[in-house]
Amino acid sequence: MSWITKWSFKNKAAVTLVSMIILIMGVLSYMRLPMEFLPSADQPFISVVAVGQGMDSSAMEEQVTIPIEKSVSNVNGKKEVFSTTGDGYSKIDIHFESKTDKKEAKREIDEALNSLSLPPNVMKPNVVQLNTSMIPVSYVAISFEEGVTPANIQFANDELVPYFKEIKGVSDIQTFGTVASYVSVQIDEEKLTEKQLSIQQVMSVLQGQNLAASVGEKTIDGKSSNIQVVGDVNSLESLKDISVVPSVTLDDVSEITVKKPENNYTRVNGQDGLLFVVTKDSQSNVVTINEEVEKASEVINKEYKDVETNIFLSSAEMVESSVQSMIKEVLLGALFATIVIMLFLRNIRSTFITIVSIPLSLGFTLFLLAQSGVTLNILTLGGVAVAVGRLVDDSIVVIENIFRKTETEKLSVKLVVEATKEVGTAITSSTLTTVAVFLPMGLLEGGLQEFLLPFALTITYSLLASLLVALTVVPLMSAGLLKNTKLKEPKPSRKYQGFLTWSLNHKWVVLLTAFLLFAGSIAAYVVLPKGSVQKPKSDYVYASLSYPNNTPIEKVKKESLELEKFMMMQENVDSTYLQLGNTEDSMKYGDVSSPTETTLMVTLAEGAKEEDFIAKVETQKKEYSDATLEVSEQSLMGGQQTAITIDVLGDDLEQIEKVASDVKTEIVGIKGIEKVSTNHEEKKTVYSLVVDPSKANAEQVAQQTAVMLNSTPIGSIKVEEQQTSVVIEPLMSPETEKEINEVLIQTEAGIVPISSVANLEMEEKATNIFHKEGVQYARVTAIVDPAKLSEISTKINANVLGDKETEGIDVPEGVQVLVGGASVDQEDEFTDLFMTMLASIGIVFLIMIITFKTVRAPIAILFSLPLAAIGAILGLLISGISVDITALLGALMLIGIVVTNAIVLLDRVRQNEQTMIIRDAIVEAATTRMRPILMTAIATICAMLPLLFKEAETGNLVSASLAIVVIGGLSVATLLTLVVIPVVYELLHFKKAKKQRAEVENNTQEISESI
């Protein structure tokens, strides 16, 4: 690689100019790079959500869930289909193979659903494909002095939304809380009887009143013209005046009013309100957009006195905090590396020359990231934080070798070029091996690959840039700044030299000790707990208040407001958001739940402790004895709980429920399990009217009963210039079996009680119905301590499925029990990373064979890998941190980092072998290269020290466990490399080395005898 160094000396002005341009472009790229929290990554599943008013779970299953499941069964790339069906809603999750194009899959699902015919009271299914780029930038709370009226909803859509929609970079504005008022037609049954009318007569008159239909084309006055029939019910008055029969209007037999839906409620900060959810496109800056959103909010507050807007929650704050935190880690790492170099070199100029590679490498990296379309997020900055210590390694080796050369020669351009040439092959090979570790990322699949790619690109760009700087800028600056500078060269360590010689003479002692240490570390790894990624810091507090489905909605609403009031009374509460019921807005994010469940989001003042607030809210559980109150910390990326799931599948529902109950009983006492629940716990009484076919038609009875017991939409009219739905309210709300039997219906024999044509049957059924691949199943969910995931998973498998010591539960024939969830995800991710490690070792080995043009030296170098494993596992044992995905990522990085020391060492040995015997070549190379090896290792270790104390963040793979693995592995590997690698290398050349030493001894003996 000497040609590039010679070129830089011939083009000093060009190198200087390019260096300045790189720094400027780096700063500009940093300012222009889109800043976001995470890189764009698709969720592994697509959801189909449907809402059906007034339909129970059984009806939703038969008429909605099963048809949708069949429609999507042939979508390409489909892996599994799960569905949850409840009263009034259905949610189908289609899981895909990791390499499936999710956008194409969504298109196929849309096409499959287009031909599907669903009941008229079921809203069009919403297909939801979530991506990390859909993480909202801001939640904007909107409240009005006169509340949320149809006019205010229209005003918000027409006047307020454009303020945010027109901001550059905003992709979409979702509006929550826009459940419009409706016109309620409450028919009076007594007046119907008095007028001798039936409900069917009223329904037939109302339906089609606003129809607009073409009835033909005729020639009128000599011109071809279309003829239309148009209904003109466009006000409350015209609706009231509709004639049911002669001399009887709708107003005569009903009460017509404008109402708000009672089963849907949206409140912001204790008031009825709206919530704007602002999302951005993939190329825009989160922080910049949020600033513009804040400005727009201020403008609205000034221009409209009866409207108040405020930012309820913002991911920009999280992004800024994370980015600033990572930048701090980078700067601290660079500072620590600088201090280490200064302590070793003891020369300000040489230290300056060495650390100049950091800003130049980072500037070039930022420029390349911008050109690659990669955003500035916690993973790209994490890559910089991890690589910052390694950026000076190549420069250290170069400048240290220049130091040594000046001992015997005067500093000159020729000396600098020669010194750079001597180590050029070694630093090029070592940098390429570190970069090569990330090449097999293509073997990874799904979200792990999408998350690791920006991380890998950042490290690759920065290391290649640092190599280029070490071969061009560092030699150039050394020749200019080190003139007339006295460079003190430390003497080789005599103690180390003596110990190394003893080790070479006692190879098996060294190798046996290293083997025992390695075997012990592997045994320790096997028993180490395998956990999931550490719990990240939260963004808000999430609470859910869930009631049984048969709870009156008035009670749910009343007690939800009481809980909201209690929360708002607590100290340090910044904002609250309450949502009751399912809405069309929530469907867009695949968020549907029980109609009797209320969710609350609470943001706290900066510095407030979420744990204290949660503890206070949990004291209220006794106030809601017939409901389930759950409170937890949440991030904008979703829940933070680690769960193991046990699925029980089969055809017999009773058997499924019994096995699920047995599973729950069996695992509930396992240490480390925080909570166990099943999806079949809640039951609901279902009354079935079995129609006698000889007395009535079941379909006609069902239609009439549905109208009698449910709200029935019949069209829309204009109220206050707003198009408003018209709904006939239920005629009856039976509270006893007797009242159900007394429901009146029209038959051929006239109006009769329903009990005269049907028998009433009662049974207890699960509130929700769950399918897995179209088959009913029960799921037992265990919330576990993430640090003990593997340990708990092993115990669950033993207790449920059995092992050598435990029988497990009794599973009837035809029932299948599957353990999954976080434990299976962990196994898949661990397997993927271990495969990546094997591929990386193979690539590293290939690069070293090409570099050394022999097999023996690369084999000796690979012996540094088990040495690194010793230190990595020792670090985990000392710290008490469990093995998670970030720890294995650290192990993957170690493959590229630790071999660099061995490469630098053996490269010198190979050069010495041209003039020395193997033993002398090894001893001289080891004592000469010990200093740069220690410098580079300590600089890398110190640069990673800030990461040891870094707080975990959602989605961030750079954490304390990664730092511990790298620091522990590199520390032990560096020390042992200076002893074990020389021993292994000489052992691989045993015959030649022994013969050379014998010849030297003979020559020495002959000389002494001649004297």
PyMOL commands that set and color helices and strands:
alter all, ss='L'
color gray80, all
select helices_A, chain A and resi 2-10+12-32+57-71+102-114+132-134+150-165+189-194+199-206+236-240+250-253+286-303+315-345+348-355+357-372+378-387+390-408+413-436+439-443+446-471+473-481+494-505+507-527+553-569+584-587+610-624+653-667+698-709+737-741+754-756+786-801+822-852+856-862+864-879+885-912+918-948+960-988+990-1010
alter helices_A, ss='H'
color red, helices_A
select strands_A, chain A and resi 45-51+78-86+89-96+126-128+138-144+170-176+182-187+212-220+223-230+243-245+248-249+254-259+265-268+271-280+307-314+540-546+573-580+597-604+628-634+642-649+673-678+683-691+712-719+722-728+744-747+750-753+758-766+769-772+775-784+816-821
alter strands_A, ss='S'
color yellow, strands_A
deselect
rebuild
show_as cartoon
